[in-house]
Amino acid sequence: LLMKTDDFALYGQNGFIPEIDAEVLELLVRNPQQYSIKAFDTDGIKVKLFNQYRDLLALGEATKTSNEAFIKTIIPFFKFYKDLKPYVKQTRNVSRKAQSVRTALTQATEPEKLFFEDLPSALNYDLVQLNNNPQLLGQFNTDLQEAIRELRNAYEELLSKFESVINSLWNSNYVFADYKVQLRQRYQGALRQYLLLPYQKTFYDRLCSPLDDRAAWLSSVAQA
């Protein structure tokens, strides 16, 4: 395992073990039945599919799957999921394929299963199908890109819908700086603030907030 790190992968009860150290080896010796070893594929459909992921991430083509290649390839996917807004991690206002890709990333415990089973399945593919029709590899890549793009843009689309509701007050299409001015003119001077209930005062204060960050301002108003 130590000498041929890139040829074999070690799996424990919690899935893939990317780094093997003295502690891992000690546990392995004590309870070998809790571990398994898998050889990485050196050719075939898995390598071709793996290179589709690397192409998506602008990484170099791999001649075989390996421990190092798996780690370098899976980290951007996990970072992508981690950086998603809480709304995007829960919303159903995205396509089923995007939801399935999100679920695959959420439940991932080992790279091999994620890359070769979960993500293809999320997009209605399987290894047999991809092996029999290599042209589908390109379509799989396109579908995965679309799902990722949809998740990445979901929060921005939510903000845009929110803005369209605000702009419906005037049947116009004001940008952030302009509709903030319109709202202030609509309410400032027209309200007796001392008569507002606490929650109304909070809402009013956030409408008139000096925040100049569009996303932060919309979020604060929505929460109120």
CORUR-V829125 format. One record per pair of residues at least 12 apart in sequence whose ideal C-beta (glycine too) atoms are under 10 Angstrom apart, sorted by the first residue. I is the first residue (numbers start at 1). J is the second residue. Records with the same first field share a line. If there is no record, write none. Layout:
I->J, J
This chain:
1->17, 20, 24, 25, 28, 37, 67
2->20, 21, 25
4->39, 40, 66, 67
5->18, 19, 20, 66, 67, 68
6->40, 64, 65, 66, 67, 68, 69, 70
7->39, 40, 42, 64, 65, 66, 67
8->20, 37, 38, 39, 40, 66, 67
9->36, 37, 38, 39, 40, 65, 66, 67, 70, 110, 111, 112
10->24, 25, 28, 35, 36, 37, 38, 67
11->34, 35, 36, 37, 38, 109, 110, 112, 113
12->24, 27, 28, 31, 34, 35, 36, 110
13->31, 34, 35
14->34, 109, 110
15->108, 109, 110, 111, 112, 113, 114
16->38, 67, 70, 71, 74, 108, 109, 110, 111, 112, 113, 114
17->35, 67, 110
18->67, 68, 70, 71, 74, 75, 110, 111
19->67, 71
20->67
38->110, 112
39->65
40->62, 64, 65, 66, 67, 69, 70, 112
41->64, 65, 66, 112, 116
42->63, 64, 65, 66
43->63, 64, 65
44->64, 65, 127, 131
45->116, 127, 128, 129, 130, 131, 132, 134, 137
46->64, 65, 112, 115, 116, 127, 130, 131
47->61, 62, 63, 64, 65, 69
48->61, 130, 131, 134, 137
49->65, 115, 116, 119, 120, 125, 127, 130, 131, 137, 140, 141
50->62, 64, 65, 66, 69, 70, 73, 111, 112, 115, 116
51->63, 65, 69, 73, 137, 141
52->115, 119, 120, 130, 137, 138, 140, 141, 142, 144
53->69, 70, 73, 74, 76, 77, 111, 114, 115, 119, 140, 141, 144
54->69, 72, 73
55->137, 138, 141
56->73, 76, 77, 141, 142, 144, 145, 148
57->72, 73, 74, 75, 76, 77, 80
58->76
59->72, 73, 76
60->72
65->111, 112, 115, 116
67->111
69->111
70->110, 111, 112, 114, 115
71->111
73->111, 114, 115
74->105, 108, 110, 111, 112, 114, 115
75->111
77->101, 104, 105, 108, 111, 114, 115, 119, 148
78->105, 108, 111, 114
80->105, 148, 151, 152
81->101, 102, 104, 105, 106, 108, 148, 151
82->105
83->152
84->102, 105, 151, 152, 154, 155
85->151, 154, 155, 156, 158, 215, 219
86->155
87->154, 155, 158, 219
88->102, 150, 151, 152, 153, 154, 155, 156, 157, 158
89->102, 105, 106, 151, 154
90->102
91->151, 154, 155, 157, 158
93->150, 154, 157, 158, 161
94->147, 150, 151, 153, 154, 157
95->146, 147, 150, 151
96->122, 124, 147
97->122, 123, 124, 143, 144, 146, 147, 150
98->122, 123, 146, 147, 148, 149, 150, 151, 152, 154
99->122, 147, 150, 151
100->118, 119, 121, 122, 123, 124, 147
101->118, 119, 122, 123, 143, 144, 146, 147, 148, 150, 151
102->122, 147, 148, 150, 151, 154
103->118, 122
104->117, 118, 119, 120, 121, 122, 123, 147
105->118, 119, 122, 148, 151
116->130
119->140, 143, 144, 147
120->136, 140, 143, 144
122->143, 144, 147
123->139, 140, 141, 142, 143, 144, 146, 147
124->140, 143
125->137, 139, 140, 143, 144
155->215, 219
156->215
158->215, 218, 219, 222
159->176, 214, 215, 217, 218, 219, 222
160->218
162->218, 219, 221, 222
163->175, 176, 179, 214, 218
166->179, 180, 182, 183, 207, 218, 221
167->179, 182
169->182, 183, 186
170->182, 183, 186
175->214
176->212, 213, 214, 215, 217, 218
177->212, 214
180->207, 208, 209, 210, 211, 212, 214, 217
183->204, 207, 208, 221
184->207, 208
186->207
187->204, 207, 208
188->204, 207, 208
191->204
193->205
199->224
200->224
201->224
202->220, 223, 224
203->220, 221, 223, 224
204->224
205->220, 224
206->218, 219, 220, 221, 222, 223, 224
207->220, 221, 224
209->221, 224
